[in-house]
């Protein structure tokens, strides 16, 4: 979500849309305003202790909204609000009515979707999402699948849903020399499977570990790039480590700390393929970044991944939670060089359709359209 917001707002600014990003102050030494680039400011709002845990954030949403309102009233006028994630949606809903502004909401993850795949969220989050959806002037879905979920699970008005996929920075994420990338990461010539993302249960990394154990290539390695996330993150790292020991593959798995975003391209280029066995995924930005680098993707057939992976052409979609099915597709890519080359070329071609400038252009038109209408009333 941080990548989404940063790249989207940068592209909006370059398209002539001035945008301020309001975030909670998370460190004592942060300045009130950071000028990122012309037309793009980050404004830090005091709301609760700087080290407040994620699960405690709902309690300070009103404080955050108070701070945003105070800054908006003292600064230049704005034309629209754009809320990312359900917590910002709650704050945005209140601000919408106090300032009579249109509200655009994008959720990134949906509680009712997560519940369907075994990752339940508190009822207060479900209720808040439903409330924000009913009162949003527009709801941005990252993919058609998410649009359907908004309608089916939340009763969202289809006329207010806009499918606007994210983009990828092709200056960073593009094909490159695999050997050079491996040299930079001090990797050998063994098969490299890659996972990129937060380490938490909903990412299904245990499927990747089990798939590694089922391969007939005992030299294959799995790199898990990303850190523990959320209240269950550390426990998930411990669980995955224990599973790897149990399956006899602990010496072929490496946990890599979170990396600066632009450096992920080196990992994508070094890998033979990306494994993404998420239980749910509204879009799956890492799958798009991997494709842009020419790295085939073996992914769960969920959410936006169904759009990003063209089965049999840019990678493979697995419509089950069976590690053996993931291992079968992984083995095909590792065993067939000509197939891997074709998947790589097709993946690059698919990724060319996704740019942040296109995303920004579509949202700019949406903002303009909303400012010509009266804001939606809550129903």
VOPAGU-2260 file (C-alpha; in pm, 1 decimal, decimal comma):
REM VOPAGU-2260
SITE   aa  ch    i         X         Y         Z
SITE  UNK   A    0       0,0       0,0       0,0
SITE  UNK   A    1     288,4     239,1      73,1
SITE  UNK   A    2     428,4     175,1    -275,0
SITE  UNK   A    3      83,5     226,5    -427,2
SITE  UNK   A    4      33,1     562,3    -257,3
SITE  UNK   A    5     381,9     691,5    -326,0
SITE  UNK   A    6     386,5     602,6    -695,0
SITE  UNK   A    7      26,9     708,5    -756,4
SITE  UNK   A    8      64,2    1050,3    -592,6
SITE  UNK   A    9     395,2    1111,4    -769,2
SITE  UNK   A   10     227,3    1036,9   -1103,2
SITE  UNK   A   11     -70,0    1257,2   -1013,4
SITE  UNK   A   12     166,0    1543,1    -931,5
SITE  UNK   A   13     346,1    1497,4   -1262,9
SITE  UNK   A   14       4,7    1509,8   -1434,9
SITE  UNK   A   15     -71,6    1843,8   -1272,4
SITE  UNK   A   16    -282,9    1724,4    -979,5
SITE  UNK   A   17    -158,9    1869,1    -650,3
SITE  UNK   A   18    -198,5    1610,2    -375,4
SITE  UNK   A   19    -130,4    1609,1      -2,0
SITE  UNK   A   20     -84,9    1274,7     173,1
SITE  UNK   A   21    -190,3    1276,3     538,3
SITE  UNK   A   22     -24,3    1013,6     756,3
SITE  UNK   A   23      -1,3     959,3    1130,6
SITE  UNK   A   24     321,6    1081,1    1288,7
SITE  UNK   A   25     519,0     763,4    1356,0
SITE  UNK   A   26     845,2     919,6    1479,6
SITE  UNK   A   27     911,6    1212,8    1712,4
SITE  UNK   A   28    1160,0    1382,1    1479,0
SITE  UNK   A   29     942,1    1391,8    1167,9
SITE  UNK   A   30     869,6    1743,0    1036,4
SITE  UNK   A   31     508,6    1847,6     999,4
SITE  UNK   A   32     535,6    1879,9     621,5
SITE  UNK   A   33     767,2    1700,8     378,8
SITE  UNK   A   34     786,9    1836,9      23,5
SITE  UNK   A   35     844,1    1516,6    -173,8
SITE  UNK   A   36     831,4    1683,9    -515,3
SITE  UNK   A   37     640,4    1973,1    -671,2
SITE  UNK   A   38     270,2    1907,8    -610,7
SITE  UNK   A   39     332,1    1618,0    -366,7
SITE  UNK   A   40     345,0    1681,3       8,5
SITE  UNK   A   41     336,5    1441,5     303,4
SITE  UNK   A   42     178,8    1592,4     615,3
SITE  UNK   A   43     231,8    1425,1     952,7
SITE  UNK   A   44     -62,1    1435,2    1193,3
SITE  UNK   A   45     -34,7    1391,2    1570,5
SITE  UNK   A   46    -260,4    1102,1    1672,1
SITE  UNK   A   47    -165,6     876,9    1959,2
SITE  UNK   A   48     181,7     759,5    2065,6
SITE  UNK   A   49     432,9     732,9    1781,2
SITE  UNK   A   50     493,4     364,6    1858,6
SITE  UNK   A   51     125,5     267,1    1866,9
SITE  UNK   A   52      68,7     -91,7    1752,6
SITE  UNK   A   53    -132,1    -148,3    1434,1
SITE  UNK   A   54    -410,9    -325,8    1619,5
SITE  UNK   A   55    -457,2     -17,6    1841,5
SITE  UNK   A   56    -499,9     228,0    1552,5
SITE  UNK   A   57    -883,7     217,2    1541,4
SITE  UNK   A   58    -892,6     393,4    1877,5
SITE  UNK   A   59    -720,1     705,9    1744,5
SITE  UNK   A   60    -899,1     747,6    1409,4
SITE  UNK   A   61   -1102,5    1039,9    1545,0
SITE  UNK   A   62    -783,8    1210,3    1668,6
SITE  UNK   A   63    -632,8    1162,8    1323,2
SITE  UNK   A   64    -943,8    1303,8    1155,2
SITE  UNK   A   65    -933,3    1603,2    1391,4
SITE  UNK   A   66    -575,1    1673,9    1286,8
SITE  UNK   A   67    -648,5    1639,4     916,7
SITE  UNK   A   68    -951,9    1867,8     947,5
SITE  UNK   A   69    -750,7    2130,4    1130,6
SITE  UNK   A   70    -482,6    2130,6     861,5
SITE  UNK   A   71    -733,3    2136,6     575,2
SITE  UNK   A   72    -914,3    2433,6     729,0
SITE  UNK   A   73    -591,7    2628,7     771,5
SITE  UNK   A   74    -442,4    2544,3     432,1
SITE  UNK   A   75    -547,0    2581,5      68,2
SITE  UNK   A   76    -887,8    2441,2     -33,7
SITE  UNK   A   77    -911,9    2089,2    -176,4
SITE  UNK   A   78   -1151,4    1939,5    -430,9
SITE  UNK   A   79   -1174,5    1574,4    -321,9
SITE  UNK   A   80   -1066,7    1320,0     -61,7
SITE  UNK   A   81    -901,8     988,7    -146,2
SITE  UNK   A   82    -885,5     733,0     137,2
SITE  UNK   A   83    -657,1     428,9     131,0
SITE  UNK   A   84    -745,1     135,9     360,0
SITE  UNK   A   85   -1047,4     108,4     588,5
SITE  UNK   A   86    -905,7     318,8     872,9
SITE  UNK   A   87    -846,9     612,1     640,2
SITE  UNK   A   88   -1192,3     549,2     499,6
SITE  UNK   A   89   -1346,1     600,3     843,4
SITE  UNK   A   90   -1157,1     928,0     884,8
SITE  UNK   A   91   -1238,7    1028,3     526,8
SITE  UNK   A   92   -1608,3     961,1     578,5
SITE  UNK   A   93   -1622,6    1204,8     868,1
SITE  UNK   A   94   -1420,0    1469,4     684,3
SITE  UNK   A   95   -1640,5    1428,6     374,9
SITE  UNK   A   96   -1945,6    1538,6     568,4
SITE  UNK   A   97   -1777,9    1814,1     768,5
SITE  UNK   A   98   -1631,9    1976,6     455,7
SITE  UNK   A   99   -1891,6    1862,2     199,6
SITE  UNK   A  100   -1632,2    1696,9     -25,8
SITE  UNK   A  101   -1654,7    1387,7    -249,3
SITE  UNK   A  102   -1482,8    1078,1    -110,6
SITE  UNK   A  103   -1294,2     820,9    -318,4
SITE  UNK   A  104   -1212,7     498,9    -129,2
SITE  UNK   A  105    -973,2     216,0    -208,0
SITE  UNK   A  106    -944,7     -64,4      45,8
SITE  UNK   A  107    -647,1    -275,7     -71,5
SITE  UNK   A  108    -783,2    -565,2     138,4
SITE  UNK   A  109   -1140,9    -645,0     236,3
SITE  UNK   A  110   -1232,5    -806,1     568,1
SITE  UNK   A  111   -1511,0   -1022,2     425,2
SITE  UNK   A  112   -1280,1   -1156,3     154,4
SITE  UNK   A  113   -1017,0   -1242,4     413,5
SITE  UNK   A  114   -1278,2   -1416,8     627,3
SITE  UNK   A  115   -1371,6   -1641,8     334,3
SITE  UNK   A  116   -1011,9   -1765,9     315,4
SITE  UNK   A  117    -961,5   -1826,6     687,2
SITE  UNK   A  118    -823,3   -1488,8     793,9
SITE  UNK   A  119   -1104,6   -1331,5     999,3
SITE  UNK   A  120   -1098,8    -963,4    1094,8
SITE  UNK   A  121   -1287,0    -795,2    1383,2
SITE  UNK   A  122   -1655,0    -721,8    1329,3
SITE  UNK   A  123   -1596,2    -350,4    1380,7
SITE  UNK   A  124   -1375,1    -346,2    1071,3
SITE  UNK   A  125   -1640,4    -523,6     862,9
SITE  UNK   A  126   -1904,6    -277,7     980,7
SITE  UNK   A  127   -1677,5      20,0     909,7
SITE  UNK   A  128   -1597,4    -100,2     558,3
SITE  UNK   A  129   -1965,5    -146,1     479,0
SITE  UNK   A  130   -2044,6     201,8     612,7
SITE  UNK   A  131   -1767,3     369,7     414,4
SITE  UNK   A  132   -1864,0     181,8      96,2
SITE  UNK   A  133   -2225,5     299,3     125,0
SITE  UNK   A  134   -2117,7     663,9     153,8
SITE  UNK   A  135   -1823,8     679,9     -87,3
SITE  UNK   A  136   -1876,4     880,5    -404,5
SITE  UNK   A  137   -1648,0     635,5    -584,9
SITE  UNK   A  138   -1484,5     308,4    -484,3
SITE  UNK   A  139   -1166,1     214,2    -666,5
SITE  UNK   A  140   -1113,5    -157,6    -726,6
SITE  UNK   A  141    -771,8    -278,7    -833,8
SITE  UNK   A  142    -917,6    -553,5   -1052,8
SITE  UNK   A  143   -1252,0    -676,8   -1185,4
SITE  UNK   A  144   -1251,3    -956,0    -926,9
SITE  UNK   A  145   -1237,4    -700,0    -646,8
SITE  UNK   A  146   -1522,8    -506,7    -805,6
SITE  UNK   A  147   -1735,1    -822,2    -795,2
SITE  UNK   A  148   -1639,9    -881,2    -432,2
SITE  UNK   A  149   -1747,3    -527,4    -341,6
SITE  UNK   A  150   -2085,4    -587,7    -501,6
SITE  UNK   A  151   -2142,2    -941,7    -377,1
SITE  UNK   A  152   -2010,7    -910,7     -22,3
SITE  UNK   A  153   -2090,8    -548,1      58,3
SITE  UNK   A  154   -2377,1    -457,2    -173,2
SITE  UNK   A  155   -2172,5    -177,7    -329,8
SITE  UNK   A  156   -2339,8      27,8    -601,2
SITE  UNK   A  157   -2187,1     -93,9    -928,6
SITE  UNK   A  158   -2223,8     252,9   -1079,0
SITE  UNK   A  159   -1986,1     391,1    -818,4
SITE  UNK   A  160   -1713,8     127,6    -864,1
SITE  UNK   A  161   -1419,3     218,8   -1084,5
SITE  UNK   A  162   -1172,8     -54,8   -1182,6
SITE  UNK   A  163    -834,9     119,4   -1194,4
SITE  UNK   A  164    -535,9    -116,8   -1175,8
SITE  UNK   A  165    -207,7      -1,2   -1025,2
SITE  UNK   A  166     103,0      41,4   -1236,9
SITE  UNK   A  167     468,2     -49,9   -1224,0
SITE  UNK   A  168     778,8     168,3   -1249,4
SITE  UNK   A  169     939,8      27,3   -1563,2
SITE  UNK   A  170    1254,1     233,1   -1503,7
SITE  UNK   A  171    1320,0       9,4   -1201,7
SITE  UNK   A  172    1141,7    -310,2   -1298,3
SITE  UNK   A  173    1258,8    -433,9   -1636,8
SITE  UNK   A  174    1447,3    -734,7   -1775,0
SITE  UNK   A  175    1813,2    -752,6   -1683,1
SITE  UNK   A  176    2114,2    -979,9   -1665,6
SITE  UNK   A  177    2034,2   -1278,1   -1442,9
SITE  UNK   A  178    2395,6   -1365,6   -1379,1
SITE  UNK   A  179    2476,8   -1008,1   -1286,9
SITE  UNK   A  180    2183,4   -1003,6   -1043,9
SITE  UNK   A  181    2297,3   -1332,3    -890,8
SITE  UNK   A  182    2651,6   -1204,7    -856,1
SITE  UNK   A  183    2520,8    -896,7    -676,5
SITE  UNK   A  184    2326,5   -1116,4    -434,3
SITE  UNK   A  185    2611,7   -1370,5    -402,4
SITE  UNK   A  186    2397,7   -1653,5    -538,3
SITE  UNK   A  187    2519,6   -1953,9    -731,7
SITE  UNK   A  188    2373,4   -2116,8   -1043,1
SITE  UNK   A  189    2119,0   -2331,6    -856,7
SITE  UNK   A  190    1743,6   -2286,4    -923,5
SITE  UNK   A  191    1609,9   -1990,2    -724,5
SITE  UNK   A  192    1246,9   -1967,5    -619,7
SITE  UNK   A  193    1142,1   -1630,5    -484,6
SITE  UNK   A  194     870,4   -1504,5    -254,4
SITE  UNK   A  195     834,0   -1129,4    -195,4
SITE  UNK   A  196     595,9    -987,2      61,0
SITE  UNK   A  197     501,2    -962,0     424,2
SITE  UNK   A  198     547,8   -1275,9     628,9
SITE  UNK   A  199     202,7   -1347,1     771,6
SITE  UNK   A  200     -36,3   -1643,3     747,7
SITE  UNK   A  201    -257,6   -1502,9     470,6
SITE  UNK   A  202      39,6   -1502,8     230,3
SITE  UNK   A  203      44,0   -1884,5     235,0
SITE  UNK   A  204     423,0   -1912,8     240,8
SITE  UNK   A  205     392,9   -2258,8     394,8
SITE  UNK   A  206     268,3   -2376,7      53,5
SITE  UNK   A  207     591,3   -2251,1    -105,7
SITE  UNK   A  208     799,9   -2431,2     158,4
SITE  UNK   A  209     611,6   -2757,3     102,3
SITE  UNK   A  210     635,1   -2719,1    -275,9
SITE  UNK   A  211    1012,1   -2678,1    -246,3
SITE  UNK   A  212    1028,6   -3004,3     -51,6
SITE  UNK   A  213     833,7   -3187,2    -325,0
SITE  UNK   A  214    1057,8   -3080,5    -614,0
SITE  UNK   A  215    1286,3   -3337,3    -771,4
SITE  UNK   A  216    1553,8   -3065,1    -778,8
SITE  UNK   A  217    1722,8   -3099,0    -440,4
SITE  UNK   A  218    1951,8   -2806,5    -523,2
SITE  UNK   A  219    1665,9   -2557,3    -558,8
SITE  UNK   A  220    1652,6   -2272,5    -305,6
SITE  UNK   A  221    1371,5   -2050,3    -179,6
SITE  UNK   A  222    1434,0   -1685,8     -90,9
SITE  UNK   A  223    1165,8   -1528,6     128,4
SITE  UNK   A  224    1212,6   -1153,4      96,5
SITE  UNK   A  225    1017,8    -945,7     346,5
SITE  UNK   A  226     978,9    -918,8     720,8
SITE  UNK   A  227     731,5   -1038,9     977,9
SITE  UNK   A  228     414,1    -829,8     971,1
SITE  UNK   A  229     125,1    -786,3    1210,1
SITE  UNK   A  230      58,5    -955,4    1541,6
SITE  UNK   A  231     110,2   -1301,9    1388,6
SITE  UNK   A  232     423,3   -1221,9    1188,9
SITE  UNK   A  233     694,3   -1344,4    1425,7
SITE  UNK   A  234     496,9   -1658,1    1505,6
SITE  UNK   A  235     461,3   -1723,7    1132,8
SITE  UNK   A  236     838,2   -1696,3    1081,0
SITE  UNK   A  237     889,6   -1948,8    1361,5
SITE  UNK   A  238     623,1   -2179,4    1217,0
SITE  UNK   A  239     776,1   -2167,6     867,7
SITE  UNK   A  240    1123,3   -2232,7    1008,8
SITE  UNK   A  241     996,4   -2535,4    1202,1
SITE  UNK   A  242     815,4   -2663,6     892,1
SITE  UNK   A  243    1133,7   -2630,9     686,6
SITE  UNK   A  244    1325,4   -2834,3     944,5
SITE  UNK   A  245    1052,2   -3098,5     951,1
SITE  UNK   A  246    1061,1   -3129,5     569,8
SITE  UNK   A  247    1440,0   -3131,5     552,3
SITE  UNK   A  248    1473,8   -2812,8     347,6
SITE  UNK   A  249    1584,0   -2565,1     614,7
SITE  UNK   A  250    1930,1   -2537,3     458,9
SITE  UNK   A  251    1773,0   -2435,6     125,9
SITE  UNK   A  252    1553,4   -2155,3     257,9
SITE  UNK   A  253    1673,8   -1804,2     333,5
SITE  UNK   A  254    1474,6   -1532,2     506,1
SITE  UNK   A  255    1581,7   -1195,3     368,1
SITE  UNK   A  256    1506,1    -870,6     551,3
SITE  UNK   A  257    1275,0    -615,6     383,6
SITE  UNK   A  258    1454,1    -440,8      97,9
SITE  UNK   A  259    1425,8     -87,8     -44,6
SITE  UNK   A  260    1157,5    -109,2    -310,2
SITE  UNK   A  261    1378,1     -29,6    -609,8
SITE  UNK   A  262    1627,8    -299,9    -508,8
SITE  UNK   A  263    1367,4    -573,7    -539,7
SITE  UNK   A  264    1432,9    -576,9    -913,4
SITE  UNK   A  265    1766,1    -746,2    -845,6
SITE  UNK   A  266    1587,3   -1031,2    -668,8
SITE  UNK   A  267    1328,1   -1067,2    -945,3
SITE  UNK   A  268    1600,8   -1080,9   -1212,1
SITE  UNK   A  269    1803,6   -1333,4   -1014,0
SITE  UNK   A  270    1511,2   -1571,8    -964,7
SITE  UNK   A  271    1391,4   -1845,9   -1196,7
SITE  UNK   A  272    1034,9   -1774,4   -1087,0
SITE  UNK   A  273     820,4   -1602,7    -827,7
SITE  UNK   A  274     593,9   -1814,8    -605,7
SITE  UNK   A  275     286,3   -1634,1    -474,2
SITE  UNK   A  276      52,9   -1873,7    -287,6
SITE  UNK   A  277    -158,5   -1605,6    -113,0
SITE  UNK   A  278    -494,5   -1703,9      31,3
SITE  UNK   A  279    -634,1   -1371,9     -93,1
SITE  UNK   A  280    -489,6   -1084,0    -294,2
SITE  UNK   A  281    -677,0    -774,6    -413,0
SITE  UNK   A  282    -416,3    -715,5    -683,1
SITE  UNK   A  283     -71,0    -861,3    -620,4
SITE  UNK   A  284     172,1    -584,7    -710,3
SITE  UNK   A  285     477,7    -808,5    -666,7
SITE  UNK   A  286     344,8   -1036,6    -942,2
SITE  UNK   A  287     334,1    -737,6   -1176,1
SITE  UNK   A  288     683,9    -624,8   -1076,8
SITE  UNK   A  289     817,8    -976,1   -1135,8
SITE  UNK   A  290     649,0    -992,5   -1475,8
SITE  UNK   A  291     800,9    -656,5   -1572,4
SITE  UNK   A  292    1142,7    -806,0   -1495,3
SITE  UNK   A  293    1066,7   -1110,4   -1709,4
SITE  UNK   A  294    1026,6   -1348,3   -1416,4
SITE  UNK   A  295     750,2   -1611,8   -1456,2
SITE  UNK   A  296     497,1   -1631,3   -1172,5
SITE  UNK   A  297     336,0   -1938,1   -1016,9
SITE  UNK   A  298      47,6   -1797,7    -815,4
SITE  UNK   A  299    -270,6   -1891,9    -640,1
SITE  UNK   A  300    -574,9   -1828,6    -859,4
SITE  UNK   A  301    -720,2   -1563,4    -630,0
SITE  UNK   A  302    -821,1   -1198,8    -660,3
SITE  UNK   A  303    -624,8    -976,1    -894,6
SITE  UNK   A  304    -367,0   -1248,8    -957,1
SITE  UNK   A  305    -613,1   -1397,8   -1205,2
SITE  UNK   A  306    -568,9   -1082,3   -1410,8
SITE  UNK   A  307    -193,6   -1047,6   -1369,6
SITE  UNK   A  308    -100,2   -1405,7   -1455,4
SITE  UNK   A  309    -203,6   -1537,8   -1796,0
SITE  UNK   A  310    -210,6   -1911,9   -1729,6
SITE  UNK   A  311      30,8   -2099,0   -1953,0
SITE  UNK   A  312     154,1   -1779,1   -2120,1
SITE  UNK   A  313     319,6   -1564,1   -1850,6
SITE  UNK   A  314     317,2   -1815,9   -1567,7
SITE  UNK   A  315      71,7   -2049,8   -1401,6
SITE  UNK   A  316    -234,4   -2013,2   -1180,1
SITE  UNK   A  317    -301,2   -2281,8    -921,1
SITE  UNK   A  318    -666,5   -2329,5    -833,4
SITE  UNK   A  319    -602,5   -2525,8    -514,1
SITE  UNK   A  320    -403,7   -2511,6    -188,6
SITE  UNK   A  321    -222,4   -2835,4    -272,4
SITE  UNK   A  322     157,5   -2785,0    -262,7
SITE  UNK   A  323     199,8   -3067,6    -514,6
SITE  UNK   A  324      13,0   -2863,9    -776,8
SITE  UNK   A  325     245,8   -2568,7    -718,7
SITE  UNK   A  326     546,0   -2803,2    -735,5
SITE  UNK   A  327     426,9   -2945,0   -1069,3
SITE  UNK   A  328     422,2   -2604,6   -1237,8
SITE  UNK   A  329     748,8   -2499,3   -1075,4
SITE  UNK   A  330     913,7   -2816,7   -1203,5
SITE  UNK   A  331     787,8   -2750,9   -1557,1
SITE  UNK   A  332     947,9   -2406,6   -1563,5
SITE  UNK   A  333    1277,3   -2530,1   -1418,6
SITE  UNK   A  334    1295,7   -2827,9   -1656,3
SITE  UNK   A  335    1203,5   -2654,2   -1982,4
SITE  UNK   A  336    1433,8   -2368,0   -2076,3
SITE  UNK   A  337    1242,2   -2280,0   -2391,7
SITE  UNK   A  338     918,5   -2259,1   -2192,6
SITE  UNK   A  339    1084,6   -2036,1   -1933,9
SITE  UNK   A  340    1211,4   -1802,3   -2205,5
SITE  UNK   A  341     867,3   -1780,1   -2367,1
SITE  UNK   A  342     694,0   -1718,0   -2033,1
SITE  UNK   A  343     947,2   -1445,6   -1958,6
SITE  UNK   A  344     892,1   -1263,6   -2288,2
SITE  UNK   A  345     514,6   -1283,8   -2254,6
SITE  UNK   A  346     530,0   -1156,9   -1897,2
SITE  UNK   A  347     726,9    -849,7   -2000,6
SITE  UNK   A  348     476,7    -778,2   -2277,2
SITE  UNK   A  349     182,0    -808,5   -2036,4
SITE  UNK   A  350     345,6    -577,4   -1781,4
SITE  UNK   A  351     387,1    -305,2   -2042,8
SITE  UNK   A  352      11,1    -250,0   -2020,2
SITE  UNK   A  353      43,7    -126,4   -1662,3
SITE  UNK   A  354     188,9     218,3   -1593,4
SITE  UNK   A  355     137,9     460,3   -1306,3
SITE  UNK   A  356      82,8     743,4   -1552,4
SITE  UNK   A  357    -221,2     558,2   -1689,3
SITE  UNK   A  358    -348,7     494,8   -1337,8
SITE  UNK   A  359    -307,2     863,5   -1249,9
SITE  UNK   A  360    -478,7     975,7   -1571,1
SITE  UNK   A  361    -785,2     762,7   -1499,3
SITE  UNK   A  362    -809,1     886,5   -1141,7
SITE  UNK   A  363    -763,9    1245,9   -1251,5
SITE  UNK   A  364   -1067,8    1209,5   -1477,5
SITE  UNK   A  365   -1258,6    1054,1   -1189,0
SITE  UNK   A  366   -1174,3    1341,9    -954,6
SITE  UNK   A  367   -1284,3    1598,1   -1213,8
SITE  UNK   A  368   -1610,1    1412,3   -1270,3
SITE  UNK   A  369   -1688,1    1396,1    -897,4
SITE  UNK   A  370   -1629,4    1766,6    -842,4
SITE  UNK   A  371   -1914,3    1844,1   -1084,7
SITE  UNK   A  372   -2165,4    1645,0    -877,0
SITE  UNK   A  373   -2315,6    1679,0    -530,8
SITE  UNK   A  374   -2148,5    1438,8    -281,9
SITE  UNK   A  375   -2334,2    1114,0    -214,4
SITE  UNK   A  376   -2546,3    1104,9     100,3
SITE  UNK   A  377   -2517,3     811,8     336,1
SITE  UNK   A  378   -2780,8     541,2     284,2
